[in-house]
């Protein structure tokens, strides 16, 4: 037998070409491995399983914000002379422009609320205990980014309310010792809120924050996929109902919630369309009762109760410092709550969280009440 005959008999037969476009994509993308991974993932079933749906809802609302934001970008002009008019044009002239803008605005508020509820549920279920510390930290960073989205996007319509609320909001970082005035100037692009501030907030809102958020969401989802769903401490040893397959069972239930969210957004946008208000006039006096968006109201109200000076330090500076400590505690909570790390309920942390949530709600209600002497 010749060497050529041996080589030809040893060579493997070439694989047949894919039968169609779907097989061609499957062969190159290798999504069978992803499908196998999704099929293996299971969601624990217990009395608190419903809270697992908040994460998917937050991701869905983020997708809605991205989609509607891209549509709005096609017509929006980020300058002090044209921003208000471009939004006005979107609402009055662009087909269904009023609907897209209302969905974007209502969706932003629902997004903040759902992310906050998701973090609260994760806290009380103690889902941040080892080995899920990084999952909590990335989630907390996403919560801060969500609030940043709301703050930066609030100014973009360049109306009277958003202009003066942004002026008040960008005054807050100035209370930080040493670096505060510099941070305020960086945010504003100068000493006051101007067209430069609008351009800066536009870049932050549509480029910087989405890039960071996309990266963090990817890391967060990777960690959730790798570590699976956490079972609450109270349900350890009681998980007798088994588990639910993530695909397709849990995902189909998740999608029902998404449909409800779409219906809610459509109803709010149709029956309570988001108003534009009056164009901002930097030279006019601030209107009475100016206040920030609802998720900042508790901080806005709390700062009112600080005295002008505490031990020679301005009261607002002390308040901002305490808010910074609170943010750091939220971020580093898995490292601070040693009880949860030992599979214990950590009652004192729960009481502290309940007190903080109740105080924030009470301050928000107080901020919404009309001030004495203010026109109703």
N, C-alpha and C positions, 0 to 999 in steps of 0.2 A: 504494500500500500504506500503510495507516495505521500510526501509531507503536505502537499497541497490538499490531498483528499482528507488527511487527518484534521487540518485546520478548518476545512469547510464543514466537516461533520461536527467539530467542537463548537463552532460559532453559534450563539443563541439566535433563535428565530426572532425577527423584528416584530414588535407588538403591532397589532392592527390599528389603523387610524381610527380616531373617535367617530362614532356613528353620526353625530349631529352637533349643533352648536352648544347644547347643554352639556353633552359629554366632553366637548372640546374645552369648555370653561372649567368643568369639574377636574379634568386631567391636569390643567395648568394652575388652577387656584388651590387645588387640594382641599376643597371645602368639606369633603367627607370626614376629614379629621375633626373639623370644627363641629360638624353635625353630631359626630360621635361624642365629642366633649360636652355639647349641650344636652345630649340624650342622657349622659351619665349624671348631670347635675340634678340634685333634688332639693326641695324646699321642705323644711320640717313643718309638720302640722301640729298646732297646739292652739290654745285659746287666744294667743296674740298674733297669729299668722297674718291677720289683716294689715298689720303695720308694715309688713314687708312690701306692700304695694306702693307705699309712699315714695320709695326710691325710683321705681319705674315711672311713676307719675311725674316726679321732678325732671327726669330725663326727657320725658315726652314734652313737657312744657318748655324745656330748654330748646328742643327741636322746633317747636312752634315759634319761639322767639327768633331763632335763626332764620327760619323760612320767611316770616313776615318782615323781619328786619331787612333781609335782602331785597324784598319787593319795595320797601319804602326807600331804600338807598337809590333806587333807579330814578327817583324824582327829587329827593331831598338835597338842599344846597346848604352847606355848613358855613354860612357867613351871617353876621349880624344884620345885614341889609336884605338878605334873601331867605333866611331860615323860616321865619314866620309865614311869609308869602308862599314858600314852597309847600309847607304843610297845609296851608289853606287851599292851595291848588290840588293837592292830593285828595283832600276831603271833598272838594266841590266839583272838580273836573275829571279826575282820573276814575275810570269805571271801577266801582267797588273799593275805591281808595279809602273812603270813610270807614268801611268795614275792616279792611286790613289794618288801618291805624288803631281802631278800637280794639281789635283782637290783640294787637301788639301791646297796647297799654294795659288792658285788663289781664292779659296773659302775664305781663311783668309782675303785677301785684299778686296773682295766684301763684306764680313761680316762687316769689319770696316766701309766701305763706306756707307752701307745701315743703320747701326746703327746710324752713324753721321747724315745722311739725315733724319732718323726717328726723332731724337731729334730736328733737325732744324725745321721740319714741325710741331712738337708738340709745339715748342716755338711760331712760328708765328700764329698758330691757337689758342694760349693761352689755350691749353688743360690742363695746369698745375694749373689753378685757382681752388679755393675751389669747391668741397671737394677732389680734386685730387692731392693735394700737395705731398702725399707720393708716388703716382704713378710716378710723375716726379723724385722724389729723388731716388727711386729704379732704374728708367731708367737711371739716370745720373751715378749711381754707376755701372750699367751694361756697360755703355759706357767706364768708366775708366777701368773696368775689360777686356773689349774687346781689348783696347790698350795694357793692360798688357799681354794678350794672345799673341798678335803680337810680343811684345818685348821679352818675354820669349821663344817663339817658334823659333825666328829668329836665335838664336845661335845653335840650336840643330843639324843642318847639319855639324857644325864645319868646315865650309869653310872659306876662306880668308876674304871675304867681311863681313860675319856675325861676325867673331871674332873681327876684328878691329872696326866695328860699335858698338859692345857690349862694347868694351873697352871705346869708347867715351861716350856711353850712360850711363854706370855705373860711369863715372866721374862726371856726372851732379849732382846726389844727394850729392856728396862730397862738393858741394858749399854751402849747407845749414849750417848756423852757428851751432856750438856746436854738433848737432847730425849727421851732414852730413857725416863726415868721417866714423862714425860707421855704418850708413846705407849703404854706399858704400862697406864696408868690409863684411857686412851681405849678400849683394847681390852677391858679388864675391866669398865669402867663403875664403877670404884672401886679400892680398894687390893688387893682379893683377888678370886678367882673366886667369884661368887655368882649368884643368880638374874638379876641385872642383866646379868651377862656372857652368860648363856644367851639372854636377850632380844636383846642386841646381836648376838651371833653368828647368831641366827636371822634378824634383819633383813639382816645382811651376806650370809648364805648364800642367801636366797630372793629378795632384791630388789636389793641394790647390785651384787653380783658378776654375777648373770645379766644385768642391764641393760648393764653395761660389756662383758661377754663377747659379748653379742649384737651390740653395735655393732662391736667389734673383729673378730668373725667375718665380719660383712658387709663391712668394709673389706678384710680378708684375702682373702676370696673374690673381691671385685671386682678386687684387684690380681693374683691368680692368673689370673683370666679375661682381664684386659687384657694381661698379659705372657706368658701361656702357660707351659708346662712348660720348665724349664731342662734343657739337655743337659750332662752332666758334662764337665769339661775333658778327661778321659781319652778321652771318646767323640767329641770334636770331629773331624769328617772321617771317622768310622768308622760313621756312622749310615746304613748301607746297607740296613737292613731297612724303611726308610720310617717311617710313622707310623700310629697307630691312631686311628680316629674316636672322639671322646669319647662321642658319643651315636649309636647305642646300645652300641657295642662295649665301650669301656672301662667305661662305667657298669654294664653287665650283669656284667662281671667283678668290679667293685667290690661289687655287690650279693651276689655269691656269698660274698665275705668277710664281709659283714654277716650273712648267714645262719649262717655258722660262728660268729660272735661271739654271736648269739642262742642257738645250741646250747650254746656254752661257758658262757654266763651261766646258762642253764636248768639245765645239769648241775651247776655249782658250787652254785647255789641249792638244788637238790633234794638233793644228796648231802652238801654241807657248808653247811648253812644258817647265816647270820650270827647269832652268839650275842648276847644282850643283856647278860648278866652281872648284877652286883649294882647296886642303886641307890646313887648317890653319897652319901656322908656327909661333909660338909665338916669335921666335928669329929673324924673318925677319922684315924689315921696312914696315910700313903701305903703301899700294899702293896709288898712287895719286888719288885725287878726292873721297876719302872715305866719305860716307854719310849714314844716316840711311834710314829706310823705308819711303815711301812717306808721311805717316800720322804724322811723326815727323819732316819733312823737314822745316816746317814753324818756329818751335821752334829753330831748328838747325841754320837756317839762321838769325833769330832774335838775337840770342846770339852773332853773329858776329858784330852786330852794336853797342853793348854796349861798352863803353870805358873801359880801363883797371881798372880804379878806379873811383868811384862816392862817393864824400864826405868821402874818406878814406875806402870805402867798395868796394871789388872786383866787377867789372861789372857783371861777370857771376852770382855772388851771388844775386845781385839785380834782374837780369833777372829771375832766378829760383824763387825768392820770388814773382815776379809779376805773373809768371805762376801759382804759388800756390794760389794767390788771385783770379785769373781768374777761377781756378777749384772750389774754394769755392763759388764764385758768381754763377757759373753754378749749383752747387749742391743745393744752398739755394735760387735759383731764385724765387720759389713760395712765399717765405716769404719776399722777397725784393720788388717784383713788386706789389705794393699796388693798382696800377691802374687796373690791370687785376682782382684783387680780388673784385673790385667795378664794374666789367663788363664794363670797359673802355679800349680803344685800347692800352694804354701805349706807345705812340709814341716815347718817348725818349729811352725806352728800345729797341724798334725796330730799331731805328737809330744806337744805340750802337752795336746791334747784327750785323746789315748789315756792319758797319765799321769793326768789328772784323773779319767777314767772308771774306770780300774783302781783308783785310790786310793779313790774313792767306793764301789766294789763291795767292796774289802777292808775298809773301815771298816764297811760295812753287815754283812758277815759277822761281824766282831769284835763288833759290837753285839748280834748275835743269839746269840752264845755265852753260856752261863751264867756269871755272875760267880763268882769263887772264894769258896767258903763259902756260896753261895746254894743253897737247896734245889732239887733237880732235879725 
